[in-house]
Amino acid sequence: MGSFILEQIVNGVITGSMYALVAAGMTMIFGVLRAINFAHGEYYMLGTFGAWLVISKLDAPYAVSIVAGVAIAALIAALIGRLVMQRLVGAPFQAGVLATIGVSLILQNAVILAFGGGYKVFEGGWIEPVQIGSFGMAQQRIVLVVTALAVFAGLEWMVRKTRMGKAIRAVSQNIECCHVNGIDVESVVRRTFLLGTALAALSGVLTAPVNVSVYGGMGESITLKTFAVIVMGGMGNVRGTLIAGILLGVVEALVSGLIGLQYRDSVGFVALLLMLMFRPHGLFTQKARF
């Protein structure tokens, strides 16, 4: 029983790393826009489909498909960022909700029209098993966890030490003051949006070999799970997002292993309701933002 629980915890950490990697982008976008990007899961989907397209049509190696998938998603995000997201600076919260839901529907249906609504098999990935103690797991799972930790370390350094990071922190605190001091708020929003969507796409490409199949509606559940993670971690709190993502993944794994797989997806929504009822600011204080 003890080894079974430990195995579920390991699986949960792997799944939680994926949640955290996607949620990091959404929480950064929220930090500068004060708006939830309800199309965030679609960039996860675009990265996955971009990698699948390069592998299936061009017979490219998986390593090449990672770069291609993130690049394709980033190009689309750059266009949407310029046409839509930067116009939401200072706009009412409802405008951001409606705009990003509209973008989500457009992207999802565009992929379905282009590639069909059925499931596709993702054939790439580093699926060779690795033995760690009494556990055996695919290399891909290890890569996912290591990448998530490296990304969060990089984000922490970027936010604290770089000019771009200081601009992001300034915009997240006071947009009007940034305008007065000559900070190009629209440029900061575009760059942050591009970074956030690239992280979602990277997560999609890295988890595709684990999920095996890809389909046009795969972004919907990711968006909802991500929303639960950023509420738990504290809206705009990057460090809290990592902990909340892993925590959600572990709890989901334990519930699916001990109670039943059909209850796994309910964990995030139960956690979201509890957080909104008893601790709406999340597990961490607002002072921990960025």
SEDREN-364111 format. One record per residue (C-alpha): residue number from 1; x, y, z; residue in one letter. Coordinates in steps of 0.2 Angstrom, whole numbers, padded with zeros to 4 digits, m for minus. Last residue first. Layout:
pt resi: NUM	px: X	py: Y	pz: Z	resn: A
...
END
This chain:
pt resi: 290	px: 0030	py: 0190	pz: m0044	resn: F
pt resi: 289	px: 0015	py: 0192	pz: m0031	resn: R
pt resi: 288	px: 0021	py: 0187	pz: m0014	resn: A
pt resi: 287	px: 0013	py: 0203	pz: m0006	resn: K
pt resi: 286	px: m0004	py: 0196	pz: m0012	resn: Q
pt resi: 285	px: m0003	py: 0183	pz: 0001	resn: T
pt resi: 284	px: m0001	py: 0164	pz: m0003	resn: F
pt resi: 283	px: m0014	py: 0150	pz: m0002	resn: L
pt resi: 282	px: m0026	py: 0160	pz: m0013	resn: G
pt resi: 281	px: m0034	py: 0177	pz: m0012	resn: H
pt resi: 280	px: m0051	py: 0170	pz: m0011	resn: P
pt resi: 279	px: m0047	py: 0160	pz: 0005	resn: R
pt resi: 278	px: m0063	py: 0152	pz: 0012	resn: F
pt resi: 277	px: m0077	py: 0152	pz: m0001	resn: M
pt resi: 276	px: m0066	py: 0155	pz: m0017	resn: L
pt resi: 275	px: m0053	py: 0143	pz: m0011	resn: M
pt resi: 274	px: m0067	py: 0129	pz: m0007	resn: L
pt resi: 273	px: m0075	py: 0132	pz: m0024	resn: L
pt resi: 272	px: m0058	py: 0130	pz: m0033	resn: L
pt resi: 271	px: m0053	py: 0115	pz: m0023	resn: A
pt resi: 270	px: m0069	py: 0107	pz: m0028	resn: V
pt resi: 269	px: m0066	py: 0111	pz: m0046	resn: F
pt resi: 268	px: m0049	py: 0104	pz: m0046	resn: G
pt resi: 267	px: m0054	py: 0088	pz: m0038	resn: V
pt resi: 266	px: m0069	py: 0085	pz: m0050	resn: S
pt resi: 265	px: m0057	py: 0079	pz: m0063	resn: D
pt resi: 264	px: m0051	py: 0064	pz: m0053	resn: R
pt resi: 263	px: m0068	py: 0057	pz: m0048	resn: Y
pt resi: 262	px: m0070	py: 0046	pz: m0063	resn: Q
pt resi: 261	px: m0052	py: 0038	pz: m0060	resn: L
pt resi: 260	px: m0059	py: 0031	pz: m0043	resn: G
pt resi: 259	px: m0056	py: 0031	pz: m0025	resn: I
pt resi: 258	px: m0038	py: 0027	pz: m0020	resn: L
pt resi: 257	px: m0029	py: 0029	pz: m0037	resn: G
pt resi: 256	px: m0040	py: 0043	pz: m0044	resn: S
pt resi: 255	px: m0040	py: 0052	pz: m0028	resn: V
pt resi: 254	px: m0022	py: 0050	pz: m0025	resn: L
pt resi: 253	px: m0017	py: 0056	pz: m0042	resn: A
pt resi: 252	px: m0029	py: 0071	pz: m0041	resn: E
pt resi: 251	px: m0022	py: 0076	pz: m0025	resn: V
pt resi: 250	px: m0004	py: 0075	pz: m0032	resn: V
pt resi: 249	px: m0008	py: 0085	pz: m0047	resn: G
pt resi: 248	px: m0017	py: 0098	pz: m0037	resn: L
pt resi: 247	px: m0002	py: 0100	pz: m0025	resn: L
pt resi: 246	px: 0010	py: 0101	pz: m0040	resn: I
pt resi: 245	px: 0000	py: 0115	pz: m0048	resn: G
pt resi: 244	px: m0002	py: 0124	pz: m0031	resn: A
pt resi: 243	px: 0016	py: 0124	pz: m0027	resn: I
pt resi: 242	px: 0021	py: 0130	pz: m0045	resn: L
pt resi: 241	px: 0008	py: 0143	pz: m0045	resn: T
pt resi: 240	px: 0013	py: 0150	pz: m0028	resn: G
pt resi: 239	px: 0030	py: 0155	pz: m0035	resn: R
pt resi: 238	px: 0021	py: 0164	pz: m0050	resn: V
pt resi: 237	px: 0009	py: 0174	pz: m0039	resn: N
pt resi: 236	px: m0003	py: 0184	pz: m0051	resn: G
pt resi: 235	px: m0019	py: 0177	pz: m0044	resn: M
pt resi: 234	px: m0014	py: 0167	pz: m0028	resn: G
pt resi: 233	px: m0008	py: 0149	pz: m0029	resn: G
pt resi: 232	px: m0026	py: 0142	pz: m0027	resn: M
pt resi: 231	px: m0033	py: 0154	pz: m0039	resn: V
pt resi: 230	px: m0019	py: 0151	pz: m0051	resn: I
pt resi: 229	px: m0022	py: 0132	pz: m0050	resn: V
pt resi: 228	px: m0041	py: 0132	pz: m0052	resn: A
pt resi: 227	px: m0039	py: 0143	pz: m0068	resn: F
pt resi: 226	px: m0026	py: 0131	pz: m0075	resn: T
pt resi: 225	px: m0038	py: 0116	pz: m0073	resn: K
pt resi: 224	px: m0051	py: 0126	pz: m0082	resn: L
pt resi: 223	px: m0040	py: 0131	pz: m0096	resn: T
pt resi: 222	px: m0033	py: 0113	pz: m0098	resn: I
pt resi: 221	px: m0050	py: 0106	pz: m0099	resn: S
pt resi: 220	px: m0054	py: 0117	pz: m0114	resn: E
pt resi: 219	px: m0038	py: 0115	pz: m0123	resn: G
pt resi: 218	px: m0040	py: 0097	pz: m0128	resn: M
pt resi: 217	px: m0055	py: 0102	pz: m0140	resn: G
pt resi: 216	px: m0046	py: 0100	pz: m0156	resn: G
pt resi: 215	px: m0038	py: 0083	pz: m0153	resn: Y
pt resi: 214	px: m0021	py: 0075	pz: m0148	resn: V
pt resi: 213	px: m0017	py: 0057	pz: m0143	resn: S
pt resi: 212	px: m0002	py: 0049	pz: m0134	resn: V
pt resi: 211	px: m0006	py: 0059	pz: m0117	resn: N
pt resi: 210	px: 0012	py: 0055	pz: m0112	resn: V
pt resi: 209	px: 0020	py: 0059	pz: m0129	resn: P
pt resi: 208	px: 0009	py: 0075	pz: m0129	resn: A
pt resi: 207	px: 0015	py: 0081	pz: m0112	resn: T
pt resi: 206	px: 0031	py: 0090	pz: m0118	resn: L
pt resi: 205	px: 0023	py: 0098	pz: m0133	resn: V
pt resi: 204	px: 0008	py: 0104	pz: m0123	resn: G
pt resi: 203	px: 0019	py: 0111	pz: m0109	resn: S
pt resi: 202	px: 0029	py: 0121	pz: m0122	resn: L
pt resi: 201	px: 0013	py: 0128	pz: m0130	resn: A
pt resi: 200	px: 0008	py: 0134	pz: m0112	resn: A
pt resi: 199	px: 0025	py: 0142	pz: m0109	resn: L
pt resi: 198	px: 0024	py: 0150	pz: m0126	resn: A
pt resi: 197	px: 0007	py: 0157	pz: m0122	resn: T
pt resi: 196	px: 0014	py: 0166	pz: m0106	resn: G
pt resi: 195	px: 0030	py: 0172	pz: m0115	resn: L
pt resi: 194	px: 0020	py: 0180	pz: m0129	resn: L
pt resi: 193	px: 0007	py: 0188	pz: m0117	resn: F
pt resi: 192	px: 0022	py: 0195	pz: m0107	resn: T
pt resi: 191	px: 0029	py: 0202	pz: m0122	resn: R
pt resi: 190	px: 0013	py: 0210	pz: m0128	resn: R
pt resi: 189	px: 0009	py: 0217	pz: m0111	resn: V
pt resi: 188	px: 0026	py: 0224	pz: m0109	resn: V
pt resi: 187	px: 0024	py: 0232	pz: m0127	resn: S
pt resi: 186	px: 0007	py: 0239	pz: m0122	resn: E
pt resi: 185	px: 0014	py: 0247	pz: m0106	resn: V
pt resi: 184	px: 0028	py: 0256	pz: m0114	resn: D
pt resi: 183	px: 0035	py: 0264	pz: m0098	resn: I
pt resi: 182	px: 0037	py: 0283	pz: m0099	resn: G
pt resi: 181	px: 0035	py: 0287	pz: m0081	resn: N
pt resi: 180	px: 0017	py: 0293	pz: m0082	resn: V
pt resi: 179	px: 0012	py: 0278	pz: m0092	resn: H
pt resi: 178	px: 0019	py: 0267	pz: m0078	resn: C
pt resi: 177	px: 0010	py: 0276	pz: m0065	resn: C
pt resi: 176	px: m0006	py: 0273	pz: m0073	resn: E
pt resi: 175	px: m0002	py: 0254	pz: m0075	resn: I
pt resi: 174	px: 0001	py: 0252	pz: m0056	resn: N
pt resi: 173	px: 0007	py: 0236	pz: m0048	resn: Q
pt resi: 172	px: 0007	py: 0223	pz: m0062	resn: S
pt resi: 171	px: 0014	py: 0236	pz: m0074	resn: V
pt resi: 170	px: 0029	py: 0239	pz: m0062	resn: A
pt resi: 169	px: 0032	py: 0220	pz: m0060	resn: R
pt resi: 168	px: 0032	py: 0217	pz: m0078	resn: I
pt resi: 167	px: 0044	py: 0232	pz: m0081	resn: A
pt resi: 166	px: 0055	py: 0225	pz: m0067	resn: K
pt resi: 165	px: 0055	py: 0208	pz: m0077	resn: G
pt resi: 164	px: 0059	py: 0216	pz: m0093	resn: M
pt resi: 163	px: 0074	py: 0226	pz: m0085	resn: R
pt resi: 162	px: 0081	py: 0209	pz: m0079	resn: T
pt resi: 161	px: 0085	py: 0204	pz: m0061	resn: K
pt resi: 160	px: 0069	py: 0199	pz: m0051	resn: R
pt resi: 159	px: 0057	py: 0194	pz: m0064	resn: V
pt resi: 158	px: 0070	py: 0186	pz: m0075	resn: M
pt resi: 157	px: 0078	py: 0176	pz: m0061	resn: W
pt resi: 156	px: 0061	py: 0170	pz: m0054	resn: E
pt resi: 155	px: 0056	py: 0166	pz: m0072	resn: L
pt resi: 154	px: 0072	py: 0156	pz: m0075	resn: G
pt resi: 153	px: 0069	py: 0146	pz: m0059	resn: A
pt resi: 152	px: 0051	py: 0143	pz: m0064	resn: F
pt resi: 151	px: 0057	py: 0137	pz: m0081	resn: V
pt resi: 150	px: 0070	py: 0125	pz: m0074	resn: A
pt resi: 149	px: 0058	py: 0117	pz: m0062	resn: L
pt resi: 148	px: 0045	py: 0114	pz: m0076	resn: A
pt resi: 147	px: 0059	py: 0108	pz: m0088	resn: T
pt resi: 146	px: 0065	py: 0095	pz: m0075	resn: V
pt resi: 145	px: 0047	py: 0089	pz: m0072	resn: V
pt resi: 144	px: 0043	py: 0087	pz: m0090	resn: L
pt resi: 143	px: 0060	py: 0079	pz: m0094	resn: V
pt resi: 142	px: 0057	py: 0066	pz: m0081	resn: I
pt resi: 141	px: 0040	py: 0062	pz: m0088	resn: R
pt resi: 140	px: 0048	py: 0060	pz: m0106	resn: Q
pt resi: 139	px: 0061	py: 0048	pz: m0100	resn: Q
pt resi: 138	px: 0047	py: 0035	pz: m0097	resn: A
pt resi: 137	px: 0045	py: 0029	pz: m0079	resn: M
pt resi: 136	px: 0051	py: 0014	pz: m0069	resn: G
pt resi: 135	px: 0050	py: 0015	pz: m0050	resn: F
pt resi: 134	px: 0059	py: 0003	pz: m0037	resn: S
pt resi: 133	px: 0075	py: 0014	pz: m0037	resn: G
pt resi: 132	px: 0074	py: 0025	pz: m0052	resn: I
pt resi: 131	px: 0073	py: 0014	pz: m0068	resn: Q
pt resi: 130	px: 0071	py: 0024	pz: m0084	resn: V
pt resi: 129	px: 0060	py: 0018	pz: m0098	resn: P
pt resi: 128	px: 0062	py: 0024	pz: m0116	resn: E
pt resi: 127	px: 0047	py: 0035	pz: m0121	resn: I
pt resi: 126	px: 0057	py: 0050	pz: m0127	resn: W
pt resi: 125	px: 0044	py: 0058	pz: m0138	resn: G
pt resi: 124	px: 0036	py: 0057	pz: m0155	resn: G
pt resi: 123	px: 0021	py: 0047	pz: m0162	resn: E
pt resi: 122	px: 0006	py: 0058	pz: m0157	resn: F
pt resi: 121	px: m0009	py: 0049	pz: m0162	resn: V
pt resi: 120	px: m0024	py: 0060	pz: m0168	resn: K
pt resi: 119	px: m0041	py: 0060	pz: m0161	resn: Y
pt resi: 118	px: m0056	py: 0066	pz: m0172	resn: G
pt resi: 117	px: m0062	py: 0084	pz: m0174	resn: G
pt resi: 116	px: m0054	py: 0087	pz: m0191	resn: G
pt resi: 115	px: m0037	py: 0094	pz: m0196	resn: F
pt resi: 114	px: m0041	py: 0111	pz: m0203	resn: A
pt resi: 113	px: m0059	py: 0113	pz: m0198	resn: L
pt resi: 112	px: m0055	py: 0107	pz: m0180	resn: I
pt resi: 111	px: m0040	py: 0118	pz: m0179	resn: V
pt resi: 110	px: m0050	py: 0133	pz: m0184	resn: A
pt resi: 109	px: m0064	py: 0128	pz: m0172	resn: N
pt resi: 108	px: m0053	py: 0129	pz: m0157	resn: Q
pt resi: 107	px: m0044	py: 0145	pz: m0162	resn: L
pt resi: 106	px: m0060	py: 0154	pz: m0165	resn: I
pt resi: 105	px: m0069	py: 0148	pz: m0150	resn: L
pt resi: 104	px: m0054	py: 0152	pz: m0139	resn: S
pt resi: 103	px: m0052	py: 0170	pz: m0146	resn: V
pt resi: 102	px: m0070	py: 0173	pz: m0142	resn: G
pt resi: 101	px: m0068	py: 0167	pz: m0125	resn: I
pt resi: 100	px: m0053	py: 0179	pz: m0124	resn: T
pt resi: 99	px: m0063	py: 0194	pz: m0129	resn: A
pt resi: 98	px: m0078	py: 0190	pz: m0118	resn: L
pt resi: 97	px: m0068	py: 0188	pz: m0103	resn: V
pt resi: 96	px: m0056	py: 0203	pz: m0106	resn: G
pt resi: 95	px: m0071	py: 0214	pz: m0110	resn: A
pt resi: 94	px: m0079	py: 0209	pz: m0093	resn: Q
pt resi: 93	px: m0064	py: 0214	pz: m0083	resn: F
pt resi: 92	px: m0066	py: 0232	pz: m0090	resn: P
pt resi: 91	px: m0052	py: 0239	pz: m0101	resn: A
pt resi: 90	px: m0036	py: 0246	pz: m0094	resn: G
pt resi: 89	px: m0025	py: 0236	pz: m0106	resn: V
pt resi: 88	px: m0037	py: 0226	pz: m0116	resn: L
pt resi: 87	px: m0031	py: 0233	pz: m0132	resn: R
pt resi: 86	px: m0014	py: 0225	pz: m0130	resn: Q
pt resi: 85	px: m0023	py: 0208	pz: m0130	resn: M
pt resi: 84	px: m0033	py: 0209	pz: m0146	resn: V
pt resi: 83	px: m0024	py: 0214	pz: m0162	resn: L
pt resi: 82	px: m0006	py: 0214	pz: m0156	resn: R
pt resi: 81	px: m0007	py: 0199	pz: m0144	resn: G
pt resi: 80	px: m0017	py: 0190	pz: m0157	resn: I
pt resi: 79	px: m0003	py: 0191	pz: m0169	resn: L
pt resi: 78	px: 0010	py: 0187	pz: m0157	resn: A
pt resi: 77	px: 0000	py: 0172	pz: m0151	resn: A
pt resi: 76	px: m0001	py: 0165	pz: m0168	resn: I
pt resi: 75	px: 0018	py: 0167	pz: m0170	resn: L
pt resi: 74	px: 0021	py: 0160	pz: m0153	resn: A
pt resi: 73	px: 0010	py: 0144	pz: m0156	resn: A
pt resi: 72	px: 0020	py: 0141	pz: m0172	resn: I
pt resi: 71	px: 0036	py: 0144	pz: m0163	resn: A
pt resi: 70	px: 0032	py: 0132	pz: m0148	resn: V
pt resi: 69	px: 0027	py: 0118	pz: m0160	resn: G
pt resi: 68	px: 0042	py: 0121	pz: m0171	resn: A
pt resi: 67	px: 0055	py: 0120	pz: m0156	resn: V
pt resi: 66	px: 0047	py: 0105	pz: m0149	resn: I
pt resi: 65	px: 0045	py: 0097	pz: m0166	resn: S
pt resi: 64	px: 0064	py: 0098	pz: m0169	resn: V
pt resi: 63	px: 0067	py: 0088	pz: m0153	resn: A
pt resi: 62	px: 0054	py: 0075	pz: m0159	resn: Y
pt resi: 61	px: 0063	py: 0072	pz: m0175	resn: P
pt resi: 60	px: 0055	py: 0078	pz: m0191	resn: A
pt resi: 59	px: 0045	py: 0066	pz: m0202	resn: D
pt resi: 58	px: 0038	py: 0082	pz: m0212	resn: L
pt resi: 57	px: 0020	py: 0078	pz: m0211	resn: K
pt resi: 56	px: 0018	py: 0067	pz: m0195	resn: S
pt resi: 55	px: 0032	py: 0075	pz: m0185	resn: I
pt resi: 54	px: 0029	py: 0093	pz: m0190	resn: V
pt resi: 53	px: 0010	py: 0092	pz: m0189	resn: L
pt resi: 52	px: 0011	py: 0084	pz: m0172	resn: W
pt resi: 51	px: 0023	py: 0097	pz: m0165	resn: A
pt resi: 50	px: 0011	py: 0111	pz: m0172	resn: G
pt resi: 49	px: m0004	py: 0102	pz: m0165	resn: F
pt resi: 48	px: 0004	py: 0101	pz: m0147	resn: T
pt resi: 47	px: 0009	py: 0119	pz: m0148	resn: G
pt resi: 46	px: m0008	py: 0124	pz: m0154	resn: L
pt resi: 45	px: m0017	py: 0114	pz: m0140	resn: M
pt resi: 44	px: m0007	py: 0122	pz: m0126	resn: Y
pt resi: 43	px: m0011	py: 0139	pz: m0135	resn: Y
pt resi: 42	px: m0029	py: 0134	pz: m0134	resn: E
pt resi: 41	px: m0028	py: 0131	pz: m0116	resn: G
pt resi: 40	px: m0025	py: 0150	pz: m0113	resn: H
pt resi: 39	px: m0040	py: 0155	pz: m0123	resn: A
pt resi: 38	px: m0049	py: 0160	pz: m0106	resn: F
pt resi: 37	px: m0036	py: 0172	pz: m0103	resn: N
pt resi: 36	px: m0041	py: 0179	pz: m0086	resn: I
pt resi: 35	px: m0039	py: 0198	pz: m0085	resn: A
pt resi: 34	px: m0029	py: 0210	pz: m0073	resn: R
pt resi: 33	px: m0019	py: 0213	pz: m0088	resn: L
pt resi: 32	px: m0001	py: 0213	pz: m0081	resn: V
pt resi: 31	px: m0003	py: 0200	pz: m0067	resn: G
pt resi: 30	px: m0016	py: 0191	pz: m0077	resn: F
pt resi: 29	px: m0004	py: 0187	pz: m0091	resn: I
pt resi: 28	px: 0009	py: 0182	pz: m0078	resn: M
pt resi: 27	px: m0004	py: 0170	pz: m0070	resn: T
pt resi: 26	px: m0009	py: 0163	pz: m0087	resn: M
pt resi: 25	px: 0009	py: 0159	pz: m0091	resn: G
pt resi: 24	px: 0013	py: 0151	pz: m0075	resn: A
pt resi: 23	px: m0003	py: 0141	pz: m0076	resn: A
pt resi: 22	px: 0004	py: 0131	pz: m0091	resn: V
pt resi: 21	px: 0020	py: 0126	pz: m0082	resn: L
pt resi: 20	px: 0011	py: 0123	pz: m0066	resn: A
pt resi: 19	px: m0002	py: 0111	pz: m0073	resn: Y
pt resi: 18	px: 0012	py: 0101	pz: m0082	resn: M
pt resi: 17	px: 0022	py: 0100	pz: m0066	resn: S
pt resi: 16	px: 0006	py: 0094	pz: m0057	resn: G
pt resi: 15	px: 0005	py: 0080	pz: m0069	resn: T
pt resi: 14	px: 0023	py: 0074	pz: m0065	resn: I
pt resi: 13	px: 0021	py: 0078	pz: m0046	resn: V
pt resi: 12	px: 0005	py: 0068	pz: m0047	resn: G
pt resi: 11	px: 0013	py: 0053	pz: m0055	resn: N
pt resi: 10	px: 0026	py: 0053	pz: m0041	resn: V
pt resi: 9	px: 0012	py: 0054	pz: m0028	resn: I
pt resi: 8	px: 0003	py: 0040	pz: m0035	resn: Q
pt resi: 7	px: 0019	py: 0029	pz: m0035	resn: E
pt resi: 6	px: 0021	py: 0034	pz: m0016	resn: L
pt resi: 5	px: 0003	py: 0029	pz: m0013	resn: I
pt resi: 4	px: 0006	py: 0012	pz: m0021	resn: F
pt resi: 3	px: 0023	py: 0009	pz: m0012	resn: S
pt resi: 2	px: 0014	py: 0012	pz: 0004	resn: G
pt resi: 1	px: 0000	py: 0000	pz: 0000	resn: M
END
